Amino acid sequence: MTGSSSTFPKNAWYVACTPDEIAAKPLGRQVCGEKIVFYRGVDNAVAAVEDFCPHRGAPLSLGSVKNGKLVCGYHGLTMGDDGKTIEMPGQRVGAFPCNKRYAVVERYGFVWVWPGDQQTADPALIRHQAWAQSEEWTYAGGMFHIHCDYRLMIDNLMDLTHETYVHASSIGQKEIDETVPITKVEGDEVVTARYMENVTPPPFWRMALRGNHLADDVLVDRWQICRFSPPSHVLIEVGVAHAGKGGYHSDQQHKVSSIVVDFMTPETETSIWYFWGMARNFNTRDEGLTQAIRDGQAKIFSEDLEMLEQQQRNILAHPDRSLLKLNIDSGGVQSRRILERLVALERVRES
């Protein structure tokens, strides 16, 4: 798959995996159409090369790591993190072709990869995540493999109106439908915000209020601030505060707030690796609360998963049908425009 035919920018940083996925053995993962093997190389540094043994084409991810070198599990070919074959039992390997090496960075609790032009990979372009570097915050999350276009998940996260219906038993409520979101574009970012006043907290937020030792049987002010940044990241500030205490701007003693972290990494045009979680800055040492929030999120995102995969099947079955766009779709529409522009720029540079 080349950049000229894809719907996603390849000259960008994507989350490839979490450190625990490469702790014991190499990990094979396709990112933006590129089959890559991730592993711990020399000095325990993260490394990534093509998941292809130059000898017989076996996936190197089925091998092992010895002394920081990648060893093919088929015939024992050993490769360095620069993609060059080092040795193979009983064979001369000096003329073996070099594998593509990928730029990788371990940061903010994730392993990031640049699948495009390796000459343009600048770690400074990874967006700063303040919550991941502060002792005042804690984070827990997971990963789903979902069979849908990554843009469908961006649409889903930039329009939370669906919560009323898909997540009726956890975070949905009718006031979401009744409150018009405000969308604005800030450079390459899109922000969609919705503020609700004097509403009853839904079950998930009642649990969070109790977790912060706050009353859960009172009216609250609720907010959802969705921020898209390319290539496929959506961070959502969410929370509730006891009504009349200042809402989003209220003191910490009156509210529970957090950041929903969403990193979507395209596998193919119609499948993604979805890294999800929640960072919070209240009652951070309560491991029971952390697990309860993670379990709640897992249930919520599982409900999204089924909807998105069925949506993708419908779209593939009816390629000529146009989808309608409403005012609630503005966040997703603006995000797609930014992505279309970035992909078009890559095509121009390749031509």
C-alpha positions as a Markdown table, in Angstrom:
| # | Residue | x | y | z |
|---|---|---|---|---|
| 1 | Met | 0.0 | 0.0 | 0.0 |
| 2 | Thr | 1.4 | 3.4 | -0.9 |
| 3 | Gly | 0.7 | 6.8 | 0.4 |
| 4 | Ser | -0.8 | 7.8 | -3.0 |
| 5 | Ser | -3.7 | 5.4 | -2.6 |
| 6 | Ser | -4.3 | 5.6 | 1.2 |
| 7 | Thr | -6.9 | 7.6 | 3.1 |
| 8 | Phe | -4.5 | 8.2 | 6.0 |
| 9 | Pro | -1.3 | 10.3 | 6.2 |
| 10 | Lys | 1.8 | 8.2 | 6.6 |
| 11 | Asn | 4.2 | 10.9 | 7.5 |
| 12 | Ala | 3.0 | 11.1 | 11.1 |
| 13 | Trp | 3.4 | 9.5 | 14.5 |
| 14 | Tyr | 1.0 | 6.7 | 15.4 |
| 15 | Val | 0.8 | 4.7 | 18.5 |
| 16 | Ala | 2.1 | 1.2 | 17.6 |
| 17 | Cys | 1.8 | -0.7 | 20.9 |
| 18 | Thr | 2.2 | -0.4 | 24.6 |
| 19 | Pro | 5.5 | -1.4 | 26.3 |
| 20 | Asp | 4.0 | -4.6 | 27.8 |
| 21 | Glu | 3.3 | -5.9 | 24.4 |
| 22 | Ile | 7.0 | -6.2 | 23.6 |
| 23 | Ala | 8.3 | -7.1 | 27.1 |
| 24 | Ala | 8.7 | -10.8 | 26.5 |
| 25 | Lys | 9.0 | -11.3 | 22.7 |
| 26 | Pro | 8.8 | -9.4 | 19.4 |
| 27 | Leu | 5.4 | -8.1 | 18.2 |
| 28 | Gly | 4.3 | -8.1 | 14.6 |
| 29 | Arg | 1.8 | -5.3 | 13.8 |
| 30 | Gln | 0.6 | -3.8 | 10.6 |
| 31 | Val | 0.5 | 0.0 | 10.7 |
| 32 | Cys | -0.8 | 2.0 | 7.8 |
| 33 | Gly | -0.4 | -1.0 | 5.5 |
| 34 | Glu | 3.2 | -1.5 | 6.7 |
| 35 | Lys | 4.0 | -4.9 | 8.3 |
| 36 | Ile | 6.4 | -4.1 | 11.1 |
| 37 | Val | 8.1 | -6.0 | 13.9 |
| 38 | Phe | 8.6 | -4.2 | 17.2 |
| 39 | Tyr | 11.0 | -5.4 | 19.9 |
| 40 | Arg | 13.5 | -4.4 | 22.6 |
| 41 | Gly | 16.9 | -4.1 | 20.9 |
| 42 | Val | 20.4 | -3.0 | 22.1 |
| 43 | Asp | 20.3 | -1.4 | 25.6 |
| 44 | Asn | 16.6 | -2.3 | 25.8 |
| 45 | Ala | 15.7 | 0.4 | 23.4 |
| 46 | Val | 12.6 | 0.0 | 21.2 |
| 47 | Ala | 13.4 | -1.0 | 17.6 |
| 48 | Ala | 11.3 | -1.6 | 14.5 |
| 49 | Val | 12.0 | -3.1 | 11.1 |
| 50 | Glu | 10.1 | -4.8 | 8.3 |
| 51 | Asp | 8.4 | -8.0 | 9.5 |
| 52 | Phe | 10.0 | -10.0 | 6.7 |
| 53 | Cys | 13.0 | -12.3 | 6.8 |
| 54 | Pro | 15.2 | -11.7 | 3.6 |
| 55 | His | 16.0 | -15.4 | 3.5 |
| 56 | Arg | 12.6 | -17.0 | 3.0 |
| 57 | Gly | 10.1 | -14.3 | 3.8 |
| 58 | Ala | 9.1 | -15.6 | 7.2 |
| 59 | Pro | 7.7 | -13.1 | 9.7 |
| 60 | Leu | 10.5 | -12.0 | 11.9 |
| 61 | Ser | 8.0 | -11.4 | 14.6 |
| 62 | Leu | 7.7 | -15.2 | 15.0 |
| 63 | Gly | 11.3 | -15.3 | 16.2 |
| 64 | Ser | 13.1 | -14.1 | 19.3 |
| 65 | Val | 15.5 | -11.5 | 20.6 |
| 66 | Lys | 19.0 | -12.5 | 21.8 |
| 67 | Asn | 21.5 | -9.9 | 23.1 |
| 68 | Gly | 19.4 | -7.1 | 21.5 |
| 69 | Lys | 19.4 | -8.8 | 18.1 |
| 70 | Leu | 16.4 | -10.1 | 16.2 |
| 71 | Val | 16.6 | -13.8 | 15.4 |
| 72 | Cys | 14.3 | -15.3 | 12.8 |
| 73 | Gly | 12.3 | -18.3 | 14.1 |
| 74 | Tyr | 12.6 | -20.2 | 10.8 |
| 75 | His | 16.3 | -20.7 | 10.1 |
| 76 | Gly | 18.1 | -18.5 | 12.7 |
| 77 | Leu | 19.0 | -15.5 | 10.6 |
| 78 | Thr | 20.1 | -12.7 | 13.0 |
| 79 | Met | 19.3 | -9.0 | 12.1 |
| 80 | Gly | 20.4 | -5.8 | 13.8 |
| 81 | Asp | 18.1 | -2.9 | 14.5 |
| 82 | Asp | 19.4 | -1.1 | 11.4 |
| 83 | Gly | 17.8 | -3.8 | 9.2 |
| 84 | Lys | 21.1 | -5.4 | 8.2 |
| 85 | Thr | 21.6 | -9.1 | 8.4 |
| 86 | Ile | 24.4 | -9.9 | 10.8 |
| 87 | Glu | 24.8 | -13.7 | 10.6 |
| 88 | Met | 23.1 | -17.0 | 9.9 |
| 89 | Pro | 24.3 | -20.4 | 10.9 |
| 90 | Gly | 26.6 | -21.9 | 8.3 |
| 91 | Gln | 25.9 | -19.2 | 5.7 |
| 92 | Arg | 27.4 | -16.1 | 4.2 |
| 93 | Val | 25.0 | -13.2 | 4.5 |
| 94 | Gly | 27.1 | -10.1 | 3.5 |
| 95 | Ala | 25.1 | -9.7 | 0.3 |
| 96 | Phe | 21.6 | -9.9 | 1.9 |
| 97 | Pro | 19.4 | -6.9 | 1.2 |
| 98 | Cys | 18.7 | -4.5 | 4.1 |
| 99 | Asn | 15.3 | -4.4 | 5.6 |
| 100 | Lys | 13.5 | -1.1 | 6.1 |
| 101 | Arg | 14.0 | 0.4 | 9.5 |
| 102 | Tyr | 11.3 | 2.5 | 11.1 |
| 103 | Ala | 11.6 | 5.5 | 13.4 |
| 104 | Val | 10.2 | 4.6 | 16.8 |
| 105 | Val | 9.9 | 6.5 | 20.1 |
| 106 | Glu | 8.9 | 5.3 | 23.5 |
| 107 | Arg | 7.0 | 8.2 | 25.2 |
| 108 | Tyr | 3.9 | 8.8 | 27.4 |
| 109 | Gly | 3.5 | 5.1 | 28.1 |
| 110 | Phe | 3.3 | 4.2 | 24.4 |
| 111 | Val | 5.5 | 3.1 | 21.5 |
| 112 | Trp | 5.1 | 5.5 | 18.6 |
| 113 | Val | 6.1 | 4.7 | 15.0 |
| 114 | Trp | 6.5 | 6.8 | 11.8 |
| 115 | Pro | 5.4 | 4.6 | 8.9 |
| 116 | Gly | 6.1 | 7.1 | 6.1 |
| 117 | Asp | 9.3 | 8.8 | 4.8 |
| 118 | Gln | 11.9 | 8.0 | 7.4 |
| 119 | Gln | 13.9 | 11.1 | 6.5 |
| 120 | Thr | 11.0 | 13.3 | 7.9 |
| 121 | Ala | 10.5 | 11.6 | 11.2 |
| 122 | Asp | 11.0 | 14.2 | 13.9 |
| 123 | Pro | 10.2 | 13.1 | 17.5 |
| 124 | Ala | 9.4 | 16.7 | 18.4 |
| 125 | Leu | 6.2 | 16.3 | 16.3 |
| 126 | Ile | 4.7 | 13.9 | 18.9 |
| 127 | Arg | 2.1 | 16.0 | 20.6 |
| 128 | His | 2.9 | 16.8 | 24.2 |
| 129 | Gln | 0.7 | 14.9 | 26.7 |
| 130 | Ala | 0.9 | 16.7 | 30.0 |
| 131 | Trp | -1.3 | 14.2 | 31.9 |
| 132 | Ala | 1.2 | 11.4 | 31.1 |
| 133 | Gln | 4.1 | 13.2 | 32.8 |
| 134 | Ser | 2.5 | 14.5 | 36.0 |
| 135 | Glu | 2.3 | 12.7 | 39.3 |
| 136 | Glu | -1.0 | 14.4 | 39.9 |
| 137 | Trp | -2.6 | 12.2 | 37.2 |
| 138 | Thr | -3.2 | 8.5 | 36.8 |
| 139 | Tyr | -4.1 | 6.6 | 33.6 |
| 140 | Ala | -5.6 | 3.2 | 32.8 |
| 141 | Gly | -6.8 | 1.9 | 29.4 |
| 142 | Gly | -6.6 | -0.9 | 26.8 |
| 143 | Met | -6.6 | -1.6 | 23.1 |
| 144 | Phe | -9.2 | -3.0 | 20.7 |
| 145 | His | -8.7 | -4.3 | 17.2 |
| 146 | Ile | -11.7 | -2.9 | 15.2 |
| 147 | His | -12.7 | -3.6 | 11.6 |
| 148 | Cys | -13.6 | -0.1 | 10.5 |
| 149 | Asp | -12.1 | 2.9 | 8.7 |
| 150 | Tyr | -10.2 | 5.0 | 11.3 |
| 151 | Arg | -12.2 | 8.0 | 10.2 |
| 152 | Leu | -15.4 | 6.4 | 11.3 |
| 153 | Met | -14.0 | 6.3 | 14.9 |
| 154 | Ile | -13.0 | 9.9 | 14.6 |
| 155 | Asp | -16.5 | 10.8 | 13.5 |
| 156 | Asn | -17.8 | 8.8 | 16.5 |
| 157 | Leu | -15.6 | 10.6 | 19.0 |
| 158 | Met | -16.1 | 14.1 | 17.6 |
| 159 | Asp | -19.9 | 13.7 | 17.9 |
| 160 | Leu | -21.0 | 12.4 | 21.2 |
| 161 | Thr | -24.7 | 12.6 | 20.5 |
| 162 | His | -24.6 | 8.9 | 20.0 |
| 163 | Glu | -24.1 | 8.4 | 23.7 |
| 164 | Thr | -27.8 | 8.9 | 24.3 |
| 165 | Tyr | -28.5 | 5.8 | 22.3 |
| 166 | Val | -25.5 | 3.5 | 22.1 |
| 167 | His | -24.5 | 4.1 | 25.8 |
| 168 | Ala | -27.9 | 4.6 | 27.4 |
| 169 | Ser | -27.1 | 2.5 | 30.4 |
| 170 | Ser | -23.8 | 4.3 | 31.3 |
| 171 | Ile | -23.1 | 7.8 | 30.1 |
| 172 | Gly | -26.0 | 8.6 | 27.8 |
| 173 | Gln | -28.8 | 11.1 | 28.7 |
| 174 | Lys | -31.4 | 13.1 | 26.7 |
| 175 | Glu | -29.7 | 16.4 | 27.5 |
| 176 | Ile | -26.9 | 15.5 | 25.1 |
| 177 | Asp | -29.4 | 15.6 | 22.3 |
| 178 | Glu | -30.9 | 18.8 | 23.5 |
| 179 | Thr | -27.6 | 20.7 | 23.8 |
| 180 | Val | -26.1 | 22.0 | 20.5 |
| 181 | Pro | -22.3 | 21.5 | 20.3 |
| 182 | Ile | -20.0 | 24.3 | 19.3 |
| 183 | Thr | -17.3 | 23.5 | 16.8 |
| 184 | Lys | -14.2 | 25.5 | 15.9 |
| 185 | Val | -11.0 | 24.9 | 14.0 |
| 186 | Glu | -7.7 | 25.9 | 15.5 |
| 187 | Gly | -5.0 | 25.4 | 12.9 |
| 188 | Asp | -4.8 | 21.6 | 12.4 |
| 189 | Glu | -6.9 | 20.9 | 15.4 |
| 190 | Val | -10.7 | 20.7 | 15.7 |
| 191 | Val | -12.5 | 21.3 | 18.9 |
| 192 | Thr | -16.2 | 20.4 | 19.6 |
| 193 | Ala | -17.6 | 21.4 | 23.0 |
| 194 | Arg | -20.9 | 20.7 | 24.7 |
| 195 | Tyr | -21.9 | 22.1 | 28.1 |
| 196 | Met | -25.0 | 20.9 | 30.0 |
| 197 | Glu | -26.4 | 22.6 | 33.1 |
| 198 | Asn | -28.6 | 21.2 | 35.9 |
| 199 | Val | -28.8 | 17.6 | 34.7 |
| 200 | Thr | -29.0 | 14.3 | 36.5 |
| 201 | Pro | -25.6 | 12.5 | 36.4 |
| 202 | Pro | -25.8 | 9.2 | 34.5 |
| 203 | Pro | -24.6 | 6.0 | 36.1 |
| 204 | Phe | -20.9 | 6.2 | 35.1 |
| 205 | Trp | -20.6 | 9.7 | 36.5 |
| 206 | Arg | -22.5 | 8.8 | 39.7 |
| 207 | Met | -19.9 | 6.2 | 40.3 |
| 208 | Ala | -17.1 | 8.7 | 39.6 |
| 209 | Leu | -18.7 | 11.2 | 42.0 |
| 210 | Arg | -18.8 | 8.6 | 44.7 |
| 211 | Gly | -15.2 | 7.7 | 43.9 |
| 212 | Asn | -14.2 | 11.3 | 44.7 |
| 213 | His | -16.3 | 11.3 | 47.9 |
| 214 | Leu | -18.9 | 13.6 | 46.4 |
| 215 | Ala | -22.7 | 13.4 | 46.6 |
| 216 | Asp | -24.1 | 11.5 | 43.5 |
| 217 | Asp | -27.8 | 12.3 | 44.1 |
| 218 | Val | -27.7 | 15.9 | 43.2 |
| 219 | Leu | -28.0 | 17.9 | 39.9 |
| 220 | Val | -24.7 | 18.5 | 38.1 |
| 221 | Asp | -23.2 | 20.6 | 35.3 |
| 222 | Arg | -21.6 | 18.4 | 32.7 |
| 223 | Trp | -19.1 | 19.1 | 29.9 |
| 224 | Gln | -17.6 | 17.3 | 26.9 |
| 225 | Ile | -14.8 | 19.0 | 25.0 |
| 226 | Cys | -13.5 | 16.9 | 22.1 |
| 227 | Arg | -10.2 | 17.8 | 20.5 |
| 228 | Phe | -9.0 | 16.2 | 17.3 |
| 229 | Ser | -5.4 | 16.4 | 16.2 |
| 230 | Pro | -3.9 | 14.7 | 13.2 |
| 231 | Pro | -3.2 | 12.1 | 12.2 |
| 232 | Ser | -5.9 | 10.3 | 14.3 |
| 233 | His | -5.9 | 11.4 | 17.9 |
| 234 | Val | -8.9 | 12.6 | 19.9 |
| 235 | Leu | -8.6 | 13.7 | 23.5 |
| 236 | Ile | -11.9 | 14.5 | 25.3 |
| 237 | Glu | -12.1 | 16.5 | 28.4 |
| 238 | Val | -15.1 | 15.2 | 30.3 |
| 239 | Gly | -16.6 | 15.7 | 33.7 |
| 240 | Val | -19.4 | 16.8 | 36.0 |
| 241 | Ala | -19.6 | 19.3 | 38.9 |
| 242 | His | -22.2 | 19.9 | 41.5 |
| 243 | Ala | -24.6 | 22.4 | 39.9 |
| 244 | Gly | -24.1 | 26.0 | 40.6 |
| 245 | Lys | -20.4 | 25.6 | 41.6 |
| 246 | Gly | -18.9 | 26.9 | 38.3 |
| 247 | Gly | -19.2 | 23.9 | 36.0 |
| 248 | Tyr | -16.0 | 23.3 | 34.0 |
| 249 | His | -14.3 | 26.0 | 35.9 |
| 250 | Ser | -15.4 | 24.9 | 39.4 |
| 251 | Asp | -12.9 | 24.1 | 42.1 |
| 252 | Gln | -11.6 | 20.5 | 42.3 |
| 253 | Gln | -13.5 | 19.9 | 45.5 |
| 254 | His | -16.8 | 20.2 | 43.7 |
| 255 | Lys | -16.2 | 18.1 | 40.6 |
| 256 | Val | -14.8 | 15.0 | 38.9 |
| 257 | Ser | -13.1 | 15.5 | 35.6 |
| 258 | Ser | -10.8 | 13.5 | 33.4 |
| 259 | Ile | -9.4 | 13.1 | 29.9 |
| 260 | Val | -10.6 | 10.4 | 27.6 |
| 261 | Val | -7.6 | 9.3 | 25.6 |
| 262 | Asp | -8.2 | 8.0 | 22.1 |
| 263 | Phe | -5.4 | 7.0 | 19.7 |
| 264 | Met | -6.6 | 5.4 | 16.5 |
| 265 | Thr | -3.9 | 3.7 | 14.4 |
| 266 | Pro | -4.9 | 2.4 | 10.9 |
| 267 | Glu | -4.0 | -1.2 | 10.2 |
| 268 | Thr | -5.6 | -1.1 | 6.7 |
| 269 | Glu | -8.2 | 1.1 | 5.1 |
| 270 | Thr | -10.9 | -0.7 | 7.0 |
| 271 | Ser | -9.3 | -1.8 | 10.3 |
| 272 | Ile | -7.6 | -0.1 | 13.2 |
| 273 | Trp | -5.8 | -0.6 | 16.4 |
| 274 | Tyr | -7.7 | 1.5 | 18.9 |
| 275 | Phe | -5.8 | 2.5 | 22.1 |
| 276 | Trp | -8.2 | 3.9 | 24.6 |
| 277 | Gly | -8.1 | 5.0 | 28.2 |
| 278 | Met | -8.9 | 7.6 | 30.8 |
| 279 | Ala | -6.5 | 9.9 | 32.7 |
| 280 | Arg | -7.8 | 11.5 | 35.9 |
| 281 | Asn | -6.5 | 13.8 | 38.5 |
| 282 | Phe | -8.8 | 13.0 | 41.5 |
| 283 | Asn | -8.3 | 10.2 | 44.1 |
| 284 | Thr | -5.5 | 8.9 | 41.9 |
| 285 | Arg | -4.2 | 6.3 | 44.5 |
| 286 | Asp | -7.5 | 4.5 | 44.7 |
| 287 | Glu | -6.7 | 1.4 | 42.6 |
| 288 | Gly | -10.2 | 0.1 | 43.0 |
| 289 | Leu | -11.6 | 3.2 | 41.4 |
| 290 | Thr | -9.1 | 3.0 | 38.6 |
| 291 | Gln | -10.2 | -0.5 | 37.8 |
| 292 | Ala | -13.9 | 0.4 | 38.0 |
| 293 | Ile | -13.4 | 3.3 | 35.6 |
| 294 | Arg | -11.4 | 1.1 | 33.2 |
| 295 | Asp | -14.0 | -1.6 | 33.3 |
| 296 | Gly | -16.7 | 1.0 | 32.7 |
| 297 | Gln | -14.8 | 2.4 | 29.7 |
| 298 | Ala | -14.2 | -1.1 | 28.3 |
| 299 | Lys | -17.9 | -1.8 | 28.3 |
| 300 | Ile | -18.7 | 1.6 | 26.7 |
| 301 | Phe | -16.1 | 1.2 | 24.0 |
| 302 | Ser | -17.3 | -2.4 | 23.3 |
| 303 | Glu | -20.7 | -1.0 | 22.5 |
| 304 | Asp | -19.0 | 1.4 | 20.0 |
| 305 | Leu | -17.1 | -1.5 | 18.5 |
| 306 | Glu | -20.2 | -3.4 | 17.4 |
| 307 | Met | -21.8 | -0.3 | 16.0 |
| 308 | Leu | -18.8 | 0.8 | 14.0 |
| 309 | Glu | -18.0 | -2.6 | 12.5 |
| 310 | Gln | -21.6 | -3.0 | 11.4 |
| 311 | Gln | -21.6 | 0.5 | 10.0 |
| 312 | Gln | -18.4 | -0.3 | 8.0 |
| 313 | Arg | -20.0 | -3.4 | 6.5 |
| 314 | Asn | -23.0 | -1.3 | 5.4 |
| 315 | Ile | -20.8 | 1.3 | 3.8 |
| 316 | Leu | -18.8 | -1.3 | 1.9 |
| 317 | Ala | -22.0 | -3.0 | 0.7 |
| 318 | His | -23.4 | 0.3 | -0.6 |
| 319 | Pro | -20.4 | 2.2 | -1.9 |
| 320 | Asp | -22.5 | 4.6 | -4.1 |
| 321 | Arg | -24.7 | 5.8 | -1.3 |
| 322 | Ser | -23.9 | 9.3 | 0.1 |
| 323 | Leu | -24.0 | 9.8 | 3.9 |
| 324 | Leu | -26.0 | 12.7 | 5.2 |
| 325 | Lys | -24.3 | 15.5 | 7.2 |
| 326 | Leu | -26.0 | 17.4 | 10.0 |
| 327 | Asn | -24.9 | 20.1 | 12.4 |
| 328 | Ile | -23.9 | 17.5 | 15.0 |
| 329 | Asp | -21.4 | 16.1 | 12.4 |
| 330 | Ser | -19.4 | 19.3 | 12.2 |
| 331 | Gly | -16.5 | 18.1 | 14.3 |
| 332 | Gly | -16.0 | 15.0 | 12.2 |
| 333 | Val | -16.5 | 16.8 | 8.9 |
| 334 | Gln | -13.8 | 19.4 | 9.8 |
| 335 | Ser | -11.5 | 16.7 | 11.0 |
| 336 | Arg | -11.8 | 14.9 | 7.7 |
| 337 | Arg | -11.1 | 18.1 | 5.8 |
| 338 | Ile | -7.8 | 18.4 | 7.6 |
| 339 | Leu | -6.9 | 14.8 | 6.9 |
| 340 | Glu | -7.8 | 15.2 | 3.2 |
| 341 | Arg | -5.5 | 18.2 | 3.0 |
| 342 | Leu | -2.6 | 16.3 | 4.6 |
| 343 | Val | -3.0 | 13.3 | 2.4 |
| 344 | Ala | -3.2 | 15.5 | -0.7 |
| 345 | Leu | 0.1 | 17.2 | 0.4 |
| 346 | Glu | 1.8 | 13.8 | 0.7 |
| 347 | Arg | 0.6 | 12.9 | -2.8 |
| 348 | Val | 2.0 | 16.1 | -4.3 |
| 349 | Arg | 5.4 | 15.5 | -2.6 |
| 350 | Glu | 5.5 | 11.9 | -3.9 |
| 351 | Ser | 4.7 | 12.9 | -7.5 |
